[in-house]
């Protein structure tokens, strides 16, 4: 299975890393980038790690990027398209955000 980031998710990564630099300093940026990268690998290896949340389409899943001893405040919002053998990360959002609100209307009902 391959992982694809939507343009919105790519923009989210850039914003997250920029905000990390501003809030926590430049030393933290590569650490958070690595955490995002490792989470990508984990979710591709096991797409079932994510969970469904009320308000999302049936195929919508959330996966928190934090790891033991490595806190993080972001989730991957994604779905799996089994026919294409692809995991699509729709957005990467802060955990305080309303996840269902950020599910793109253009992907509603898409599997």
C-alpha atoms as one frame of an Amber mdcrd trajectory, in Angstrom:
protein
   0.000   0.000   0.000   1.229   3.470  -0.804   0.445   6.695   1.016  -0.686
   9.857  -0.755  -0.969  13.296   0.813  -3.573  15.638  -0.648  -2.424  19.162
  -1.465  -4.196  20.313   1.700  -2.276  17.760   3.795   1.027  18.876   2.229
   0.171  22.461   3.129  -0.706  21.293   6.651   2.772  19.780   7.075   4.445
  23.028   6.021   2.261  25.053   8.390   2.852  22.625  11.268   6.615  22.800
  10.822   6.558  26.590  10.485   4.444  26.905  13.643   6.737  24.454  15.447
   9.736  26.637  14.602   7.956  29.759  15.875   6.601  28.216  19.088   9.343
  25.762  20.040  12.458  26.840  18.143  14.444  25.457  15.221  15.836  22.477
  17.172  12.346  21.018  17.502  11.514  21.133  13.762  13.518  18.051  12.657
  12.207  16.128  15.667   8.592  16.867  14.775   9.264  16.209  11.075  10.660
  12.791  12.040   7.593  12.091  14.175   5.327  12.858  11.207   7.447  10.654
   8.931   7.418   7.754  11.393   3.649   8.063  11.785   3.290   7.860   7.999
   5.238   4.601   7.989   3.223   3.154  10.866  -0.140   3.940   9.299   0.872
   2.496   5.904   2.061  -0.698   7.578  -1.197  -0.970   9.516  -4.051   1.236
   8.202  -6.308  -0.224  10.885  -4.466   1.729  13.589  -6.722   4.711  12.981
 -10.176   4.995  14.457 -13.493   6.318  13.256 -15.029   9.396  14.834 -18.661
  10.401  14.827 -19.376  12.991  12.170 -16.878  11.612   9.660 -17.954   9.638
   6.589 -17.883   5.861   7.210 -14.485   5.543   5.513 -12.930   8.434   7.461
 -10.294   7.584  10.070  -8.073   9.472  12.520  -4.566   8.527  13.567  -2.726
  10.417  16.307   0.949  10.885  15.454   2.263  10.897  19.032   4.367   8.034
  20.323   5.319   6.901  23.785   7.621   9.540  25.248   7.153  11.740  22.169
   4.040  13.850  22.588   2.328  15.457  19.635  -0.935  17.273  19.100  -1.724
  16.306  15.487  -3.843  13.698  13.741  -3.828  12.270  10.266  -7.333  12.422
   8.807  -7.406   9.686   6.172  -9.213   6.961   4.269  -8.107   3.788   2.513
  -8.958   3.161  -1.118  -8.529  -0.604  -1.276  -9.295  -0.780  -4.994  -6.251
   1.419  -5.651  -4.222   0.033  -2.705  -3.675   3.566  -1.451  -4.035   5.339
   1.879  -5.017   8.978   1.336  -4.143  11.476   4.056  -6.779  14.142   3.558
  -5.530  16.557   6.244  -3.102  16.707   9.166  -4.849  18.614  11.917  -4.283
  19.784  15.469  -6.222  17.720  17.991  -8.196  20.785  19.140  -9.752  21.158
  15.682 -13.174  19.864  14.679 -12.126  16.902  12.520 -15.463  16.297  10.739
 -15.597  19.961   9.714 -12.322  19.536   7.812 -13.333  16.462   5.787 -13.411
  17.773   2.200 -16.879  17.832   0.702 -15.352  16.642  -2.571 -14.382  13.372
  -0.851 -17.688  12.692   0.893 -18.704   9.126   0.273 -15.421   8.306  -1.470
 -13.737   5.030  -0.589
